[in-house]
């Protein structure tokens, strides 16, 4: 029988893979590309290379006594490095710093380090003496998140980019769920690349380049990579994902990804919807979450928003079993109104003949004593929303 150590080693071997030269070359392009961090008001735009800000943040953290275990590229950017041209461009540049966060004091220290690092990227001629950390936060930080519970200890600092390509620096001690679907479960170790930049022996090439390892948090690296190449949707325990993975699932569908099993995913869709409404029970929260998702994930892809919302509406309509009737109608109405607004913003409201519109049956259609109107087949269950045609 295999020992526990052998089983662990086998599991790690399955979940890890060494990147090819083409993948390493794409990773190099991502790390060396100049990304603007846009300032609010009169603050200048910072010209940032991902490799530079990651190296400086890590160096400053270690000088302040915070040991960085490793640094990883995460999310859609890691997927782009592994498989190019899968029908969607990567958005945020997600970087994970694995650190120990035993006390809340470390969160403040990390925030101070990141904001202080931004001073290094201010253009020459800017008087840095009077710029405080609070000023830098207001000028350049898009989002600031801190989670400190028994099971989750991590923070996120997102730097603004008007084109939706935010630089997202995530500092993780513990996190229960690190992926939504297999295609976004990849993390790429950046330490070999950073060391190569620090001590280059020769220009990077197919012959001379660092050995870079990727990991799939889904489990089987090659299986997850096949899902990515073949645009296949697979996940595990969606009820564990905040929001159920519902918005991301519909995003994959609108980009022509397809479930591994249609029958299985009909059941999983119910879990996704249930978890989404548990996490966002109020219609105001749902609206804020939906609008924020559209804003951050469809930059430059305005025409896809309407199709996305129609897919979301269908999934919610068919798979929501945890809401009262009026709550469900309220959410469906929110999605429909958002879709109509999207068309109006694009000045793309089509001819009436090609519009699928919906109306809500009046309450009296279920009242068998109401005889002033003809209702066909009153004994049938009438759906909440009916197509006009």
N, C-alpha and C positions, 0 to 999 in steps of 0.2 A: 504494500500500500504506500502511496506517495506521502511524504511528510508534509506538514503544514507549510514549511518554508518552500518546498518544491511546488506545491499548489499555488502559493502566492507568486512565486517566480513565473510559473506558467501563465497565470492570470495577467501579470504585468506584461509578459511577452506578447500576449494576444491584444492587449489594449494599447501597445506602443508600436511605433514604426519609424524607421529612419527615412528622412525626406530625400527625394531624388534631387539631382542638380537643378532641373527645371523648377522644382518647388522651392529650393533654396534661393534660386535667382529671383523668383517672384517675391519671396520674403525680403530679399535685399532691396528690391524696388519699393516695397511698402515701407521699410524702415528708413530709407534714405530720401523718400519723397518729401518735398516741402509742403507742409499743411498749414494754412493760415488759421490762427486763433483770433477771431474778430473781437475787438473791444467795443463796449457800449459807449455811446456819447462821443466825446472827443479823444478817447483812448486809442492809440495806434494799434494796427494789426500786428500780431506777433508771427514771425515766420519760423515755424518749428519743424524740425525733423524728428520723427518718433524715436529714433535711436539716441538722439541727443538729449531729449527731455527724460527718457527712461534712464539713461546712464547718470545724469545729474541728480535726479530724484533718488536713485539708489545710493549714490555716493554720499549725498547729504544725509540720508536716513542713517546710514552706517556710521557716519561721523557723530550723529546724535544718539547712538547706542541702540538703534533698531536694526536687528540683523535680518537681511533679506535672504530667504532660503533659495528662491529662484524667481525668475520673471517669465511670464508666458503671454503669448498672443492668443486671443480668445475670440469666439463669436464668428460673425460673417466674414471678417477679414481673414481669420485662420482658414475658413472654408475656401475663400478665394485663392489663398496660397496653395492649397492642396489640389483644387480642381478649378481651372479657369473656364470662363464662358459657360456658365450653367444657367444663364438667363436672368441673373440679377446681379447688380453691382453691390459691392460691400459698402456699408455706411460708416457707422462709428468705428474708430480705431480702439479696440478694447484691449487693455493690457492689465494683467493680474500680477501684483506683487504678493508673494506668499510670505507673511510675516506673523510674529506672535503679538497678540493684542490682549494681554492679561488684564489690563485696566483701561478705563475710559480715558485716562490721561494720554495714552498713546494715540488716540484718535486726534486730539488737539495738536499733538506734536507732528503727526503726519500732515495735517492740514497746513500747519505753519511752514513745513518743509516744502510742500508743493507750491504754495503761494510765494514763498521766498525764491523758489527756483524760477518762477515767471519773471522775476526782476532781471535774470541773466539774458532773457530774450527780448527785452525792451530795446528799441533802436537807439543808436548812439545819439547823444545830444539831449536825451530825456533826463531830467533831474530826478533821480531815484530816491533822494534823501527824504523827500516829503511824502512818498507813496507808502501808505500803510498796508498791512495784510487785508484789512477790511476793504480798503479801496480796490485792491487787486481782485478780491472776491466779487465785489459788485461789478467790476469791469469785465472780467473774463470767465467767471464760473457760470455755467449753464445750469448745473444741478449738483447738489451736495447731499449725500445720503449717509446716514450712520445707523447701523444695526448692531445692537449689543444685547443679546439674549443668551440663555444657557446653551442653545444649539447653534446659533448664528452670531458670528462676530466678524463684521466686515464694514468697510466704508467705500464710498465712490465719490470721486471728484471728476466732473465732466466739464471740459473746457469748450467754450462756444465756437461753433463754426456755422456761418449763415447758410451753407450748402448742405447741412445735415451730417457732415463728416466730423463729428465731435471727437476730440481726444479724451477717452474715458480711462482714468486711472483708478483701478480697483485694488484695495488692500484687504487681503483675506487671511483670516486666521482659521475660521470654521464656517462652513456653509453647507446646508443639508442637500440642496439641489443645485447642480452646476450646469444643467442643460435642460432644454425643453424637448427637442427632437434629436434624433441621431445625426442629422445633417448639420446641426449647430453645436455638436458636443466636442468639437476638436479644440485642443490647446497645444500650442507649439512652444517649446522651450527656447527662450531667446538668449540665454547666457552664452552659448558657444558663439553666436553672432556678435554679441556685445564684446566678448573677449577678442574676437578677430578684428573688430574695429579699433580696439585699444592697441593691439600689437599686430598690425598687418605684416605678414611675411612677404606677400606678393599680391598683385591685383586678384580679386576673386574671379575664379574661372571654373570650368568643369573639372579641371585637374586639381586646382588649389581652392578649396572651400571648406568651411567647418562642417563637422558632422552634427546635424540638427535632428532632434527627435520630436515626434508628435505623439499626442496621447488622445484617445477617445474616452470621454467620461461616460459614454453610453455603454462601453464594455469592449466589444470586439472592433478593433480599429478597421480591419479590412471590410467587415460587414457594413460599418458606418460609411466607409469610403465608397463602397458600391452603391449605397443608398444615395449618396451625394451625386455620384456620376450618373445614375439612372433616374434621378429626381423622384426618389421614393420617400414617402413619409412613414416613419416608424418612431415609436416612443415607448416608454415604460412608466406605468403608474402616473398618468396625467393629473390625477387628483392631488398629487404632492406638489404640483407646480403652482406658484402664485398666479392667479388668474386662469389656471387650468390649461395654459398654452393655447387658449381659444383664438386670440388675435393672431398669434404666430401661425397657427394651423391654417387659418383662412388666407393668410399672406402666402403660405406655401401653395395652397390650392390655386390662387389667382396667378401664380407663376408656373402653372402646369406641373407641379409636383403631384403625385398620386399616392394614396395609401397602399401599404403592402397588402392589406386585406380590406375590401370595402365593407364586408360583413362585420369584421372585428371593429372597424373604426366607427360604425354606426353606434355601437355600444360605448366606445371611448368618447365620442362626441357628447354623450349625455354626461359623462364624468367631467369633461371640459366645461360644459355649460354650468353644471352644478357648482364647480369650484369657482368659476368666474363670478357667479352671483353671490357666493359666500363671501368672497373677497371684496366685491363691489356691489353691495346690496342696494345702495341709494342711486336713484336715477341721475343725480348730479355727479356722483363719483363715476358712474358709467360714461357719462358724457365727457368728463375731463380725461378719463383714461383713453377713450376712443379718439378724441381730438388730438391728444398728445401722441398717440401711436401713428395716426395719419401724418402728423407733422414731421415726425422723426424718421419714418420708414418709407415715405413716398416722395422724397425730395427729388424733383426732376422727373417724376413719374406720375404727374397729375392725372393722366388719362386712365391709369389703373385704379384710381381710388373708387370710382363708381362700381366697377366690376368687383372689387374687393368687398365693398359694402353690401352688394347684392348676395355675394357668397356668404358673408357673415349673417345676413338676415335669414337666408335659407337654413343655415345650420342652427341658429337660435330658434327659429320657428319649428323646425322638425325635431330638435333634440332637447329642448328645455322641458323638464318634468318637475322642477323644484319650485316653480313660481305660482303664485295665485294668478288667475286669469287677467286681472287688471294690471298686475305688475308686468306680465309678459307682453301685453298689448302696449304698455308704456315704453318698454325697451324696443319693441319692433317699430314703434312710431318714431323713436329717437333715431334709429338707424335709417329709416326711410327719409326723414327730414334732412338728415346729414347727407344722404345720397343726393337728394334734390338740390341742396345747397352747393354740393360739389359740382353738379352740372351747371348750375347758375353761375358759379365762379368761373367756369371754363367757357361760358357763353355757348354751351353745347346742348341745350335742351332740345331733344329730337322731335320729329314730327309725332303727332298724337298717335298715328297708326302704329308706331314702333315702340310706344311706351307701355311697359307693364305697370299698371297702377293698381292700387288696392283700396277697398272701402271696408268699413266696419259695419256689419249688419246691425240694424236697430234692435233694441232689446225685445221689441214686440214679436220678432220673427219666431221666437221660441214659445210665445204665449199661444196655446191652442185655442183660447177663447177669443182671440183677436181675429175678426172675420172681414174687416173692411179691406184687407189687402189679400191678394192671392199669393200663397206661398206654396211652391211645388214641393212635394214630398216632405211634409212637416215632420214625419217620423224619423227622418235621417238626422245624423249629427252634422250640424252646419259648422264649418270651420270658422275660426275667429276672423280670418281675413280671406276675402274671396277675390280672385282676379276679375278685372272689369270685363274681359272677353269671355 
